[in-house]
């Protein structure tokens, strides 16, 4: 079993839809949770960073962490074609090593 | 302010050869991590350098080695290349929260 599981998709939604992206994990020692966006032929770009459980909102993006269920989510409101990318969840225990999910490919249709 | 820069952007090598990839971290960042990202997968942690020393290593063989210089730039060396080493190699420098990634070096082993 992988430490971090993420549905690879692809996920296709119409413009303006609310997008929900999710990851589950097995290591209860994870304390820091991140979401990255990766466009084709580019490196990942940090979108959201959350410590421990709870919600965090930044513009159209909301990150949720439920440590009791070992489940994290990223919500994108009013999705735009420019949001089409691969979304990677990532987490670590506070040390140097960050574990990434496999990424979910998102397509937002105009 | 330049972000993380990597060179070269693309590289084709033959099995058994050796390769050196280079990374300059974002200004002010002193910690550099290297990741391998196979097609359709999330980045896999190779190792991290801080104060010119390898601080932590992922599940990669000794064929993968690195170095960090006094100016914080870093090199990733891979010896005895295998076809399975074909991937996008990402360098990331550590910010207060999360990492800033470069655009990567696409290595193809033939």
HADDOCK unambig.tbl for C-alpha pairs under 7 A between the chains (distance, minus, plus):
assign (segid A and resid 42 and name CA) (segid B and resid 103 and name CA) 4.65 0.50 0.50
assign (segid A and resid 43 and name CA) (segid B and resid 90 and name CA) 6.92 0.50 0.50
assign (segid A and resid 43 and name CA) (segid B and resid 101 and name CA) 5.54 0.50 0.50
assign (segid A and resid 43 and name CA) (segid B and resid 102 and name CA) 5.46 0.50 0.50
assign (segid A and resid 43 and name CA) (segid B and resid 103 and name CA) 4.21 0.50 0.50
assign (segid A and resid 43 and name CA) (segid B and resid 104 and name CA) 6.12 0.50 0.50
assign (segid A and resid 44 and name CA) (segid B and resid 101 and name CA) 6.01 0.50 0.50
assign (segid A and resid 45 and name CA) (segid B and resid 100 and name CA) 6.81 0.50 0.50
assign (segid A and resid 45 and name CA) (segid B and resid 101 and name CA) 6.74 0.50 0.50
assign (segid A and resid 46 and name CA) (segid B and resid 98 and name CA) 6.87 0.50 0.50
assign (segid A and resid 46 and name CA) (segid B and resid 99 and name CA) 7.00 0.50 0.50
assign (segid A and resid 49 and name CA) (segid B and resid 97 and name CA) 6.70 0.50 0.50
assign (segid A and resid 49 and name CA) (segid B and resid 98 and name CA) 6.84 0.50 0.50
assign (segid A and resid 88 and name CA) (segid B and resid 42 and name CA) 6.97 0.50 0.50
assign (segid A and resid 96 and name CA) (segid B and resid 48 and name CA) 6.85 0.50 0.50
assign (segid A and resid 96 and name CA) (segid B and resid 56 and name CA) 6.65 0.50 0.50
assign (segid A and resid 97 and name CA) (segid B and resid 45 and name CA) 6.54 0.50 0.50
assign (segid A and resid 98 and name CA) (segid B and resid 45 and name CA) 6.86 0.50 0.50
assign (segid A and resid 100 and name CA) (segid B and resid 42 and name CA) 5.57 0.50 0.50
assign (segid A and resid 100 and name CA) (segid B and resid 43 and name CA) 6.09 0.50 0.50
assign (segid A and resid 101 and name CA) (segid B and resid 42 and name CA) 5.49 0.50 0.50
assign (segid A and resid 102 and name CA) (segid B and resid 41 and name CA) 4.58 0.50 0.50
assign (segid A and resid 102 and name CA) (segid B and resid 42 and name CA) 4.07 0.50 0.50
assign (segid A and resid 103 and name CA) (segid B and resid 41 and name CA) 6.73 0.50 0.50
assign (segid A and resid 103 and name CA) (segid B and resid 42 and name CA) 5.86 0.50 0.50
